[in-house]
Each structure stands twice: as C-alpha cells, then as structure tokens.
Amino acid sequence: MTERTLVIVKPDGVQRGKTGDIIRRIERKGYCLVALEMVQATETILREHYAELVEKSFFPEIVSYMTESPVVAIIIEGENVVEGWRSLMGTTMPTQAAPGTVRGDFGRDWPGNAVKNVVHGSDSPASAEREIAIWFPNLA
Ligand code: IDP
C-alpha cells in the first residue's frame, strides 16, 4: 500500500552534514520525496509533535536538542514506507541500532542529555498523517 511518512533530519544530522547521505538512502530504496523544508523547530511545535512525551522527565532535553539549530523536515512516499523508513532509520538508541541503519551508522548519545539519534520517523500511518499536518500545515 502506498503511504506517506514524515522524516526529520534532526539538528545533529544537519550540523554534521548527513542530510545528503540520508536523502540518498531514501532515494536508493525507491521512496519518493514529496516535500522538503528546512525549519527552526519551536517548543510549541515539539509539544504537538511529541505529545506522548511531554510529561517525561527528559522532555526539556528533547526541546533543547531539537531547537539547537534548524532541522530538515521531509515527506516521503512509497509502498509500506512507514515501516520501511523505521527499518532504514534503526532503533531509538544509537548504541543499539544495527550497523547499516542511519542511527546505527551516525547516531550517538551522551550521558545526561537527549538521545541524539540523527533522524525521526513516524511510528504508524496515523502518526504520519498527524505529524505531516503539524510540520506541513499547507499540504495536509
Ligand atoms: P523514536 O524516535 O525511536 O520513535 P521515541 O520513544 O518516540 O523514539 O522518542 C522520541 C525521541 O526522544 C527519540 O528519538 C530521542 O531523540 C528522544 N528520547 C527517547 N527516549 C529518551 C530518553 O530516555 N532520554 C532522552 N531522550 C530520549
């Protein structure tokens, strides 16, 4: 089934010059880029995007990580892209993510800080539609 999902290249990915490599991996897999924007995240947008995490003790660290510098928000499309991008991206903790995944290859985490894992990917088709509406209100 053709679906869309939201990819975010997080500030550490942009700062370290990984955006091009990440897009190359997406295209190599055969997914299409539908929309792409470089944007400075705000606490307001992050409270919506990470609504399930707002009450967590580490939420302030997520806000400071994600607002450090601009991110690149991307809508991609393809067959089973939600699950497919989650598998290209790798698991949350970079130290546990498999080599060959974006997080496994580029991620790192620092004790006491947010987990800096380079990219975001929606966790279900419903989350993807919800998140696309947050980051691309004109396209939803
Ligand atoms: P996901 O990005 O792999 O779907 P989530 O559990 O939805 O993982 O967490 C969202 C983001 O919050 C993670 O990608 C990571 O940057 C950050 N995060 C998750 N768990 C922790 C934690 O225990 N401490 C600090 N930051 C975390």
Backbone and ligand atoms as CSV (ligand in chain L), in Angstrom:
chain,resi,resn,atom,element,x,y,z
A,1,MET,N,N,0.842,-1.199,0.000
A,1,MET,CA,C,0.000,0.000,0.000
A,1,MET,C,C,0.883,1.257,0.000
A,2,THR,N,N,0.581,2.195,-0.871
A,2,THR,CA,C,1.373,3.431,-0.908
A,2,THR,C,C,0.981,4.315,0.274
A,3,GLU,N,N,1.988,4.745,0.985
A,3,GLU,CA,C,1.771,5.570,2.180
A,3,GLU,C,C,2.742,6.744,2.148
A,4,ARG,N,N,2.517,7.659,3.085
A,4,ARG,CA,C,3.490,8.736,3.298
A,4,ARG,C,C,3.980,8.657,4.741
A,5,THR,N,N,5.179,9.141,4.952
A,5,THR,CA,C,5.661,9.254,6.324
A,5,THR,C,C,6.466,10.537,6.471
A,6,LEU,N,N,6.667,10.925,7.730
A,6,LEU,CA,C,7.455,12.127,7.999
A,6,LEU,C,C,8.847,11.734,8.476
A,7,VAL,N,N,9.838,12.260,7.774
A,7,VAL,CA,C,11.244,12.122,8.175
A,7,VAL,C,C,11.685,13.484,8.706
A,8,ILE,N,N,12.427,13.502,9.790
A,8,ILE,CA,C,13.085,14.747,10.202
A,8,ILE,C,C,14.571,14.447,10.358
A,9,VAL,N,N,15.397,15.220,9.667
A,9,VAL,CA,C,16.829,15.172,9.942
A,9,VAL,C,C,17.023,16.144,11.108
A,10,LYS,N,N,17.393,15.584,12.265
A,10,LYS,CA,C,17.468,16.363,13.500
A,10,LYS,C,C,18.728,17.252,13.484
A,11,PRO,N,N,18.827,18.206,14.435
A,11,PRO,CA,C,19.945,19.164,14.390
A,11,PRO,C,C,21.334,18.523,14.303
A,12,ASP,N,N,21.540,17.391,14.980
A,12,ASP,CA,C,22.877,16.765,14.905
A,12,ASP,C,C,23.157,16.227,13.506
A,13,GLY,N,N,22.110,15.738,12.828
A,13,GLY,CA,C,22.287,15.242,11.461
A,13,GLY,C,C,22.609,16.369,10.495
A,14,VAL,N,N,21.905,17.508,10.658
A,14,VAL,CA,C,22.158,18.662,9.781
A,14,VAL,C,C,23.553,19.224,10.060
A,15,GLN,N,N,23.862,19.419,11.349
A,15,GLN,CA,C,25.161,20.032,11.722
A,15,GLN,C,C,26.332,19.203,11.218
A,16,ARG,N,N,26.182,17.896,11.240
A,16,ARG,CA,C,27.293,17.024,10.877
A,16,ARG,C,C,27.293,16.680,9.392
A,17,GLY,N,N,26.417,17.335,8.626
A,17,GLY,CA,C,26.457,17.185,7.170
A,17,GLY,C,C,25.963,15.835,6.669
A,18,LYS,N,N,24.981,15.258,7.387
A,18,LYS,CA,C,24.479,13.937,6.996
A,18,LYS,C,C,23.212,13.993,6.142
A,19,THR,N,N,22.665,15.192,5.901
A,19,THR,CA,C,21.379,15.289,5.199
A,19,THR,C,C,21.437,14.631,3.816
A,20,GLY,N,N,22.472,14.922,3.066
A,20,GLY,CA,C,22.589,14.367,1.711
A,20,GLY,C,C,22.660,12.849,1.736
A,21,ASP,N,N,23.427,12.305,2.649
A,21,ASP,CA,C,23.549,10.848,2.743
A,21,ASP,C,C,22.202,10.220,3.094
A,22,ILE,N,N,21.476,10.879,4.006
A,22,ILE,CA,C,20.168,10.354,4.422
A,22,ILE,C,C,19.197,10.371,3.240
A,23,ILE,N,N,19.173,11.473,2.490
A,23,ILE,CA,C,18.289,11.547,1.320
A,23,ILE,C,C,18.703,10.492,0.289
A,24,ARG,N,N,19.992,10.301,0.120
A,24,ARG,CA,C,20.463,9.279,-0.833
A,24,ARG,C,C,19.946,7.892,-0.434
A,25,ARG,N,N,19.987,7.590,0.854
A,25,ARG,CA,C,19.492,6.276,1.305
A,25,ARG,C,C,17.999,6.130,1.035
A,26,ILE,N,N,17.244,7.225,1.237
A,26,ILE,CA,C,15.796,7.203,0.993
A,26,ILE,C,C,15.526,6.944,-0.486
A,27,GLU,N,N,16.238,7.654,-1.344
A,27,GLU,CA,C,16.005,7.512,-2.787
A,27,GLU,C,C,16.512,6.167,-3.307
A,28,ARG,N,N,17.619,5.703,-2.745
A,28,ARG,CA,C,18.167,4.410,-3.177
A,28,ARG,C,C,17.164,3.281,-2.913
A,29,LYS,N,N,16.407,3.421,-1.855
A,29,LYS,CA,C,15.379,2.430,-1.518
A,29,LYS,C,C,14.172,2.537,-2.451
A,30,GLY,N,N,14.092,3.649,-3.202
A,30,GLY,CA,C,12.997,3.819,-4.164
A,30,GLY,C,C,11.849,4.663,-3.655
A,31,TYR,N,N,12.016,5.263,-2.476
A,31,TYR,CA,C,10.969,6.150,-1.980
A,31,TYR,C,C,11.068,7.500,-2.675
A,32,CYS,N,N,9.901,8.163,-2.804
A,32,CYS,CA,C,9.870,9.481,-3.461
A,32,CYS,C,C,9.845,10.581,-2.419
A,33,LEU,N,N,10.544,11.672,-2.725
A,33,LEU,CA,C,10.443,12.871,-1.886
A,33,LEU,C,C,9.200,13.630,-2.337
A,34,VAL,N,N,8.343,13.974,-1.396
A,34,VAL,CA,C,7.100,14.685,-1.716
A,34,VAL,C,C,7.215,16.154,-1.332
A,35,ALA,N,N,7.877,16.436,-0.218
A,35,ALA,CA,C,8.068,17.817,0.230
A,35,ALA,C,C,9.264,17.847,1.162
A,36,LEU,N,N,9.943,18.988,1.162
A,36,LEU,CA,C,11.159,19.113,1.975
A,36,LEU,C,C,11.314,20.561,2.419
A,37,GLU,N,N,11.596,20.748,3.697
A,37,GLU,CA,C,11.743,22.121,4.191
A,37,GLU,C,C,12.747,22.170,5.343
A,38,MET,N,N,13.609,23.178,5.293
A,38,MET,CA,C,14.495,23.413,6.431
A,38,MET,C,C,13.782,24.384,7.363
A,39,VAL,N,N,13.677,24.000,8.625
A,39,VAL,CA,C,12.858,24.797,9.533
A,39,VAL,C,C,13.459,24.796,10.941
A,40,GLN,N,N,13.307,25.916,11.617
A,40,GLN,CA,C,13.726,26.004,13.017
A,40,GLN,C,C,12.556,25.518,13.880
A,41,ALA,N,N,12.734,24.407,14.576
A,41,ALA,CA,C,11.665,23.896,15.444
A,41,ALA,C,C,11.479,24.831,16.637
A,42,THR,N,N,10.276,24.846,17.187
A,42,THR,CA,C,9.984,25.645,18.383
A,42,THR,C,C,9.427,24.702,19.451
A,43,GLU,N,N,9.417,25.177,20.680
A,43,GLU,CA,C,8.849,24.340,21.746
A,43,GLU,C,C,7.384,24.026,21.442
A,44,THR,N,N,6.663,24.986,20.868
A,44,THR,CA,C,5.240,24.775,20.571
A,44,THR,C,C,5.048,23.601,19.614
A,45,ILE,N,N,5.823,23.609,18.538
A,45,ILE,CA,C,5.671,22.539,17.543
A,45,ILE,C,C,6.112,21.196,18.149
A,46,LEU,N,N,7.143,21.222,18.995
A,46,LEU,CA,C,7.643,19.974,19.587
A,46,LEU,C,C,6.659,19.412,20.614
A,47,ARG,N,N,5.938,20.275,21.299
A,47,ARG,CA,C,4.909,19.812,22.237
A,47,ARG,C,C,3.796,19.087,21.500
A,48,GLU,N,N,3.500,19.548,20.292
A,48,GLU,CA,C,2.484,18.850,19.480
A,48,GLU,C,C,3.051,17.553,18.926
A,49,HIS,N,N,4.232,17.676,18.325
A,49,HIS,CA,C,4.847,16.521,17.658
A,49,HIS,C,C,5.108,15.383,18.653
A,50,TYR,N,N,5.664,15.730,19.817
A,50,TYR,CA,C,5.998,14.715,20.828
A,50,TYR,C,C,4.968,14.736,21.954
A,51,ALA,N,N,3.680,14.851,21.606
A,51,ALA,CA,C,2.616,14.955,22.619
A,51,ALA,C,C,2.693,13.824,23.646
A,52,GLU,N,N,3.092,12.635,23.199
A,52,GLU,CA,C,3.135,11.484,24.119
A,52,GLU,C,C,4.305,11.573,25.107
A,53,LEU,N,N,5.258,12.458,24.835
A,53,LEU,CA,C,6.461,12.521,25.679
A,53,LEU,C,C,6.526,13.773,26.550
A,54,VAL,N,N,5.520,14.645,26.426
A,54,VAL,CA,C,5.576,15.944,27.111
A,54,VAL,C,C,5.734,15.799,28.620
A,55,GLU,N,N,5.151,14.755,29.192
A,55,GLU,CA,C,5.215,14.567,30.651
A,55,GLU,C,C,6.501,13.875,31.116
A,56,LYS,N,N,7.310,13.396,30.181
A,56,LYS,CA,C,8.532,12.666,30.574
A,56,LYS,C,C,9.573,13.622,31.161
A,57,SER,N,N,10.382,13.086,32.082
A,57,SER,CA,C,11.387,13.937,32.738
A,57,SER,C,C,12.409,14.476,31.738
A,58,PHE,N,N,12.640,13.728,30.644
A,58,PHE,CA,C,13.656,14.168,29.688
A,58,PHE,C,C,13.095,15.071,28.583
A,59,PHE,N,N,11.794,15.440,28.691
A,59,PHE,CA,C,11.232,16.275,27.613
A,59,PHE,C,C,11.987,17.602,27.427
A,60,PRO,N,N,12.383,18.304,28.519
A,60,PRO,CA,C,13.138,19.557,28.317
A,60,PRO,C,C,14.438,19.325,27.534
A,61,GLU,N,N,15.045,18.169,27.724
A,61,GLU,CA,C,16.275,17.864,26.976
A,61,GLU,C,C,15.978,17.653,25.495
A,62,ILE,N,N,14.826,17.047,25.202
A,62,ILE,CA,C,14.429,16.887,23.795
A,62,ILE,C,C,14.249,18.268,23.163
A,63,VAL,N,N,13.586,19.182,23.903
A,63,VAL,CA,C,13.352,20.533,23.354
A,63,VAL,C,C,14.688,21.220,23.114
A,64,SER,N,N,15.614,21.118,24.059
A,64,SER,CA,C,16.868,21.848,23.838
A,64,SER,C,C,17.680,21.223,22.700
A,65,TYR,N,N,17.648,19.899,22.588
A,65,TYR,CA,C,18.302,19.224,21.457
A,65,TYR,C,C,17.679,19.634,20.110
A,66,MET,N,N,16.362,19.555,20.046
A,66,MET,CA,C,15.690,19.743,18.756
A,66,MET,C,C,15.620,21.206,18.307
A,67,THR,N,N,15.902,22.146,19.253
A,67,THR,CA,C,15.880,23.558,18.868
A,67,THR,C,C,17.288,24.155,18.750
A,68,GLU,N,N,18.293,23.307,18.915
A,68,GLU,CA,C,19.700,23.742,18.845
A,68,GLU,C,C,20.030,24.475,17.547
A,69,SER,N,N,19.475,23.989,16.446
A,69,SER,CA,C,19.696,24.560,15.115
A,69,SER,C,C,18.612,23.981,14.207
A,70,PRO,N,N,18.487,24.482,12.974
A,70,PRO,CA,C,17.372,24.027,12.126
A,70,PRO,C,C,17.398,22.527,11.837
A,71,VAL,N,N,16.219,22.014,11.531
A,71,VAL,CA,C,16.054,20.622,11.115
A,71,VAL,C,C,15.591,20.618,9.654
A,72,VAL,N,N,15.683,19.455,9.019
A,72,VAL,CA,C,15.120,19.305,7.672
A,72,VAL,C,C,13.942,18.341,7.781
A,73,ALA,N,N,12.745,18.851,7.501
A,73,ALA,CA,C,11.527,18.024,7.542
A,73,ALA,C,C,11.226,17.563,6.125
A,74,ILE,N,N,10.939,16.279,5.973
A,74,ILE,CA,C,10.747,15.689,4.640
A,74,ILE,C,C,9.535,14.761,4.673
A,75,ILE,N,N,8.667,14.902,3.683
A,75,ILE,CA,C,7.612,13.897,3.488
A,75,ILE,C,C,8.100,12.952,2.409
A,76,ILE,N,N,8.050,11.652,2.696
A,76,ILE,CA,C,8.423,10.675,1.672
A,76,ILE,C,C,7.244,9.729,1.451
A,77,GLU,N,N,7.242,9.118,0.260
A,77,GLU,CA,C,6.108,8.282,-0.132
A,77,GLU,C,C,6.616,6.980,-0.728
A,78,GLY,N,N,5.875,5.903,-0.512
A,78,GLY,CA,C,6.238,4.621,-1.117
A,78,GLY,C,C,5.444,3.501,-0.484
A,79,GLU,N,N,5.635,2.318,-1.027
A,79,GLU,CA,C,4.931,1.156,-0.503
A,79,GLU,C,C,5.457,0.827,0.897
A,80,ASN,N,N,4.555,0.726,1.849
A,80,ASN,CA,C,4.941,0.417,3.242
A,80,ASN,C,C,6.058,1.303,3.769
A,81,VAL,N,N,6.036,2.564,3.381
A,81,VAL,CA,C,7.164,3.446,3.715
A,81,VAL,C,C,7.287,3.713,5.218
A,82,VAL,N,N,6.174,3.637,5.952
A,82,VAL,CA,C,6.252,3.926,7.391
A,82,VAL,C,C,7.172,2.905,8.055
A,83,GLU,N,N,6.872,1.633,7.823
A,83,GLU,CA,C,7.689,0.567,8.403
A,83,GLU,C,C,9.073,0.532,7.741
A,84,GLY,N,N,9.097,0.743,6.439
A,84,GLY,CA,C,10.365,0.685,5.706
A,84,GLY,C,C,11.348,1.743,6.186
A,85,TRP,N,N,10.860,2.959,6.406
A,85,TRP,CA,C,11.754,4.021,6.896
A,85,TRP,C,C,12.184,3.735,8.336
A,86,ARG,N,N,11.283,3.202,9.170
A,86,ARG,CA,C,11.674,2.842,10.538
A,86,ARG,C,C,12.813,1.826,10.496
A,87,SER,N,N,12.761,0.916,9.517
A,87,SER,CA,C,13.836,-0.071,9.500
A,87,SER,C,C,15.127,0.502,8.914
A,88,LEU,N,N,15.043,1.401,7.946
A,88,LEU,CA,C,16.270,2.066,7.451
A,88,LEU,C,C,16.884,2.968,8.534
A,89,MET,N,N,16.010,3.541,9.358
A,89,MET,CA,C,16.437,4.503,10.379
A,89,MET,C,C,17.128,3.808,11.556
A,90,GLY,N,N,16.613,2.627,11.973
A,90,GLY,CA,C,17.186,1.913,13.115
A,90,GLY,C,C,16.473,2.255,14.417
A,91,THR,N,N,16.816,1.498,15.461
A,91,THR,CA,C,16.117,1.660,16.740
A,91,THR,C,C,16.570,2.929,17.479
A,92,THR,N,N,15.791,3.315,18.492
A,92,THR,CA,C,15.951,4.623,19.151
A,92,THR,C,C,17.371,4.887,19.668
A,93,MET,N,N,17.932,3.903,20.365
A,93,MET,CA,C,19.245,4.127,20.987
A,93,MET,C,C,20.362,3.851,19.976
A,94,PRO,N,N,21.125,4.856,19.602
A,94,PRO,CA,C,22.150,4.666,18.564
A,94,PRO,C,C,23.148,3.572,18.912
A,95,THR,N,N,23.390,3.402,20.216
A,95,THR,CA,C,24.362,2.376,20.601
A,95,THR,C,C,23.819,0.972,20.362
A,96,GLN,N,N,22.486,0.863,20.216
A,96,GLN,CA,C,21.887,-0.450,19.965
A,96,GLN,C,C,21.417,-0.610,18.529
A,97,ALA,N,N,21.346,0.488,17.784
A,97,ALA,CA,C,20.833,0.421,16.406
A,97,ALA,C,C,21.813,-0.360,15.522
A,98,ALA,N,N,21.261,-1.140,14.613
A,98,ALA,CA,C,22.102,-2.010,13.784
A,98,ALA,C,C,22.995,-1.200,12.840
A,99,PRO,N,N,24.234,-1.669,12.636
A,99,PRO,CA,C,25.085,-1.056,11.619
A,99,PRO,C,C,24.368,-1.132,10.271
A,100,GLY,N,N,24.538,-0.098,9.462
A,100,GLY,CA,C,23.826,-0.064,8.180
A,100,GLY,C,C,22.565,0.772,8.256
A,101,THR,N,N,22.041,0.985,9.478
A,101,THR,CA,C,20.916,1.910,9.639
A,101,THR,C,C,21.472,3.322,9.861
A,102,VAL,N,N,20.631,4.318,9.626
A,102,VAL,CA,C,21.097,5.707,9.801
A,102,VAL,C,C,21.560,5.931,11.240
A,103,ARG,N,N,20.733,5.499,12.193
A,103,ARG,CA,C,21.099,5.713,13.603
A,103,ARG,C,C,22.299,4.851,14.008
A,104,GLY,N,N,22.366,3.646,13.467
A,104,GLY,CA,C,23.498,2.774,13.780
A,104,GLY,C,C,24.802,3.330,13.236
A,105,ASP,N,N,24.725,3.962,12.065
A,105,ASP,CA,C,25.944,4.481,11.440
A,105,ASP,C,C,26.347,5.855,11.972
A,106,PHE,N,N,25.359,6.716,12.257
A,106,PHE,CA,C,25.666,8.119,12.563
A,106,PHE,C,C,25.285,8.570,13.965
A,107,GLY,N,N,24.434,7.801,14.664
A,107,GLY,CA,C,23.898,8.286,15.941
A,107,GLY,C,C,24.904,8.176,17.064
A,108,ARG,N,N,24.678,8.958,18.094
A,108,ARG,CA,C,25.488,8.809,19.307
A,108,ARG,C,C,24.645,9.360,20.447
A,109,ASP,N,N,24.853,8.855,21.650
A,109,ASP,CA,C,24.152,9.517,22.747
A,109,ASP,C,C,25.112,9.855,23.857
A,110,TRP,N,N,24.749,10.909,24.541
A,110,TRP,CA,C,25.601,11.470,25.571
A,110,TRP,C,C,24.917,11.285,26.902
A,111,PRO,N,N,25.634,10.838,27.924
A,111,PRO,CA,C,25.010,10.660,29.229
A,111,PRO,C,C,24.371,11.971,29.696
A,112,GLY,N,N,23.162,11.865,30.226
A,112,GLY,CA,C,22.512,13.041,30.809
A,112,GLY,C,C,21.822,13.955,29.826
A,113,ASN,N,N,21.972,13.681,28.525
A,113,ASN,CA,C,21.321,14.544,27.539
A,113,ASN,C,C,20.259,13.772,26.781
A,114,ALA,N,N,19.587,14.469,25.874
A,114,ALA,CA,C,18.650,13.770,24.996
A,114,ALA,C,C,19.431,12.768,24.164
A,115,VAL,N,N,18.736,11.735,23.758
A,115,VAL,CA,C,19.348,10.746,22.874
A,115,VAL,C,C,19.455,11.369,21.480
A,116,LYS,N,N,20.700,11.596,21.043
A,116,LYS,CA,C,20.923,12.258,19.748
A,116,LYS,C,C,21.018,11.183,18.676
A,117,ASN,N,N,19.909,11.012,17.978
A,117,ASN,CA,C,19.842,9.875,17.056
A,117,ASN,C,C,19.548,10.280,15.607
A,118,VAL,N,N,19.888,11.506,15.250
A,118,VAL,CA,C,20.045,11.947,13.853
A,118,VAL,C,C,18.743,12.139,13.059
A,119,VAL,N,N,17.814,11.207,13.217
A,119,VAL,CA,C,16.596,11.277,12.404
A,119,VAL,C,C,15.355,10.886,13.201
A,120,HIS,N,N,14.218,11.329,12.671
A,120,HIS,CA,C,12.899,10.919,13.165
A,120,HIS,C,C,12.177,10.174,12.056
A,121,GLY,N,N,11.317,9.254,12.451
A,121,GLY,CA,C,10.385,8.629,11.512
A,121,GLY,C,C,9.092,8.316,12.238
A,122,SER,N,N,7.964,8.601,11.594
A,122,SER,CA,C,6.660,8.339,12.216
A,122,SER,C,C,6.518,6.852,12.524
A,123,ASP,N,N,5.777,6.540,13.614
A,123,ASP,CA,C,5.701,5.135,14.024
A,123,ASP,C,C,4.484,4.385,13.503
A,124,SER,N,N,3.575,5.062,12.802
A,124,SER,CA,C,2.405,4.385,12.209
A,124,SER,C,C,1.837,5.307,11.133
A,125,PRO,N,N,1.004,4.774,10.227
A,125,PRO,CA,C,0.387,5.650,9.218
A,125,PRO,C,C,-0.434,6.771,9.859
A,126,ALA,N,N,-1.116,6.472,10.976
A,126,ALA,CA,C,-1.916,7.519,11.632
A,126,ALA,C,C,-1.013,8.604,12.205
A,127,SER,N,N,0.105,8.195,12.837
A,127,SER,CA,C,1.058,9.197,13.343
A,127,SER,C,C,1.625,10.013,12.199
A,128,ALA,N,N,1.898,9.353,11.073
A,128,ALA,CA,C,2.474,10.062,9.924
A,128,ALA,C,C,1.537,11.175,9.472
A,129,GLU,N,N,0.258,10.876,9.347
A,129,GLU,CA,C,-0.692,11.908,8.889
A,129,GLU,C,C,-0.789,13.034,9.921
A,130,ARG,N,N,-0.788,12.662,11.199
A,130,ARG,CA,C,-0.857,13.673,12.273
A,130,ARG,C,C,0.373,14.577,12.233
A,131,GLU,N,N,1.546,13.973,12.085
A,131,GLU,CA,C,2.801,14.741,12.115
A,131,GLU,C,C,2.983,15.578,10.842
A,132,ILE,N,N,2.558,15.036,9.704
A,132,ILE,CA,C,2.656,15.799,8.453
A,132,ILE,C,C,1.817,17.076,8.579
A,133,ALA,N,N,0.658,16.957,9.217
A,133,ALA,CA,C,-0.210,18.136,9.383
A,133,ALA,C,C,0.451,19.187,10.293
A,134,ILE,N,N,1.283,18.739,11.227
A,134,ILE,CA,C,1.968,19.673,12.132
A,134,ILE,C,C,3.098,20.412,11.401
A,135,TRP,N,N,3.891,19.678,10.636
A,135,TRP,CA,C,5.094,20.263,10.019
A,135,TRP,C,C,4.818,20.886,8.654
A,136,PHE,N,N,3.764,20.382,7.993
A,136,PHE,CA,C,3.413,20.906,6.660
A,136,PHE,C,C,1.917,21.237,6.643
A,137,PRO,N,N,1.505,22.243,7.413
A,137,PRO,CA,C,0.069,22.522,7.521
A,137,PRO,C,C,-0.586,22.842,6.173
A,138,ASN,N,N,0.194,23.330,5.225
A,138,ASN,CA,C,-0.394,23.686,3.934
A,138,ASN,C,C,-0.619,22.480,3.027
A,139,LEU,N,N,-0.002,21.344,3.359
A,139,LEU,CA,C,-0.093,20.171,2.479
A,139,LEU,C,C,-1.047,19.120,2.997
A,140,ALA,N,N,-1.404,19.194,4.259
A,140,ALA,CA,C,-2.173,18.092,4.875
A,140,ALA,C,C,-3.582,18.015,4.305
L,1,IDP,P1,P,11.707,7.084,18.283
L,1,IDP,O1,O,12.255,8.418,17.810
L,1,IDP,O2,O,12.696,5.966,18.020
L,1,IDP,O3,O,10.325,6.781,17.769
L,1,IDP,P2,P,10.580,7.822,20.902
L,1,IDP,O4,O,10.470,6.899,22.074
L,1,IDP,O5,O,9.318,8.232,20.216
L,1,IDP,O6,O,11.624,7.151,19.878
L,1,IDP,O7,O,11.356,9.117,21.436
L,1,IDP,C1,C,11.414,10.281,20.665
L,1,IDP,C2,C,12.804,10.890,20.776
L,1,IDP,O8,O,13.044,11.324,22.115
L,1,IDP,C3,C,13.922,9.893,20.486
L,1,IDP,O9,O,14.162,9.738,19.101
L,1,IDP,C4,C,15.091,10.524,21.224
L,1,IDP,O10,O,15.690,11.595,20.483
L,1,IDP,C5,C,14.411,11.112,22.463
L,1,IDP,N1,N,14.427,10.169,23.596
L,1,IDP,C6,C,13.760,8.995,23.695
L,1,IDP,N2,N,13.995,8.384,24.872
L,1,IDP,C7,C,14.833,9.201,25.565
L,1,IDP,C8,C,15.439,9.130,26.888
L,1,IDP,O11,O,15.236,8.180,27.645
L,1,IDP,N3,N,16.247,10.178,27.227
L,1,IDP,C9,C,16.467,11.235,26.418
L,1,IDP,N4,N,15.920,11.345,25.181
L,1,IDP,C10,C,15.110,10.341,24.753
